Amino acid sequence: MAAFVVLLVLLAVFVLALAGIYNGLVALRNQVRNAWQQIGVQLKRRHDLIPNLVEVVKDYMGYEQETLDKVIRARNQALAATGVQGTAAAEGALTGALRSLFAVVEAYPQLKANENVSRLQEELTSTENRIAFARQFYNDMVMRYNTRIQVFPSNIIASFFGFKDEAYFEIPAAEQEPVRVDLR
């Protein structure tokens, strides 16, 4: 009888441990999803600011229509992007297009001095910082989650219940290069 009680206690401890591991995995997966949504909030803010910036600068930059078109195309591609890798690539391209636009703005003193342009640039810079923070937080959560589903014994539970690695939000190497603008 004592052996049966010991066996029941061990079984209860085992079931509780499995439940704890499973619940921990679910909590981490939900934190990763929440972190991704926070990136989405900041990206929407960025996407909403860009048309205002383009509208303000287009009258001054008649000869730079190609730069404005690149920004608009990059924004549209970013809006249409899906998944972590697709979004990362599209947002990297948008960042490059915005850098080119800001570099061109520097060549127009009256535009550079325009209060609306300054305010929008400041808003976009602030938003870029928020995006960077949200991306870092997301990647930290992905690292914690991926580590948890790869280490023993939680890897057994993760495999059994179909937990999969999440992708990091990585900017493609080509998009990390500094923008070069030739105003000659």
N, C-alpha and C positions, 0 to 999 in steps of 0.2 A: 504494500500500500504506500509506503514512504517513497519507493522508487517511482510510483505512478504520480505522486504529488510533485516530486522533483522534475519528472518529465513534463508535467503540465506547466510548471513554473518556467522551465527552460523554453518550452514552446511559446509561452506568452511573451517572454523576453525577446525571443527571435521574431515573433510577429510584430511586436512593438518597434523593434529595431528596423525591420523592413518598412513599416509604416512611416517611421521617422525619416528614413532615407528617401522614400517616395515623396513625402510631403516637402522635404527640403529641395528635391529636384523640381517639383512643381513651382515652388516659391521662386527659385532662381530663374526658371523659364519665364515666369510672369514678370520678374524684374527686368529681364532682357527685353521682353515685349514692351514694357512700359518705357524703358530707356529708348527704344526705337521710336515710339510715339513722341517722345520729347524732341528727338531730332526732327521729326515731321513737323512739329509745331514751329520750330525755329526756321526750318526750310520754307514753310508757308509764309512766315513773316518776311523772309528774304525775297521770295517770289512776288509778294505783294508790293514791296518797295521798288523793285526794278522798273516796272512800267512808269512809275512816277519820275524816276531819275531819267529814263529815256525821254519822256515827254518834255522835261525841263531843258535838257541839253540839246535836243534835236534842232531847235531853231538856231543855236549858236554854231552847230557843227555840220553845216550843210555839206562840206567837203569830206566829212568823215562818216558818211552814211553806211559804209561797209562795216565799220566798227559797231555802230548801233544795230545793224542787221545781225551781226554775230552774237551780240548780247541777247537780242530777242529770240534768235534761233536756239541759243544755248538754254535760255529760260524755258522755252517751249519743250525742249528735249528733257529738261530736268523735271518739268511738270508731268511728263508722260512716263518717266522712268519707273520701273518696278523692281522690287527686290533690293537687297542690300548692295550687291555689286553693281547693278545697273544704276541705282541711285548715286552711289559713290562716283562712278565714272561720269555721269551726267552733271553732278554737282562740281566735280573737278573741272570739267570743261566750262561750266558757268563761271567758276572762280577765275579761270584764265581770261575769259571774255571780259569780266568786270575789271580785272587788272589792266587790260589793254585800254578799256574805256577811261579808267582813272588816269592812266598815263597820258592819254590824249587830252583829257581835261586840263592837265597841267600846262599844256601848250597854249591854252586860251586864257589870257589874264582876266578878261571880263567874265568868263564862265567860272573860272576859279574863284573870283570874288563874289559871285552870285550867292546870296544867302540861302536860297532854296537848294542849290547844288551842294553847298557846304553842309546843310542840315541833313540832306539825303545821304551824302557820303558818310557823315558821322553815324547815322542810323544803320547804314549797311555795315560799317566797321564794327559797331556794337553787336549787330546781329551775327557777323562772322565770328566774333569772339564767343557768343553764346552757342553757335553751331559747333565750334571747336570744343567747347566744354562738354556739350551734349554728346558729341562723337567720342570724346575721351571716356566719359562715363559709360556710354554704351559698350565700347570696347572692353572696359574694365569688367562690366557685368558679363559680357560674352566669355571673357577669359575665366571668370569664376565658374560660370555655368559649364563651359567645355571641360574645365579641369575636373569638376565634380562628376561629370558623366564618364570621365575617362579613368578615374582612380578606383581601386578596389576598396570596398565591396559595392560601392554605388554603381559601378559600371555594369554589374550584373543586373541590378534593378533597372537601370537606364536602358539597357539592351532589351530586356524582357518587355518593358512598357513602351518601347519605341522612341525614346528620347534621342534626338539627333544633335550633332554639333551645329552651332549657329555660326554664321559668317561674320567676320570683322568688317567694320566700315573702313575700307582702305581707299585712299586716293591713288589712282594709277600713277606710276612713276613719271610718265610723260606729262602729267598735269602738275607735278611738283616743281617743274623747272621754272625759273623766273621768266617773266614775260619780257621780251625785248621789243621795243618800239623804236622805229626809225622815223623821225619827223623831218627828214631832209627833203 
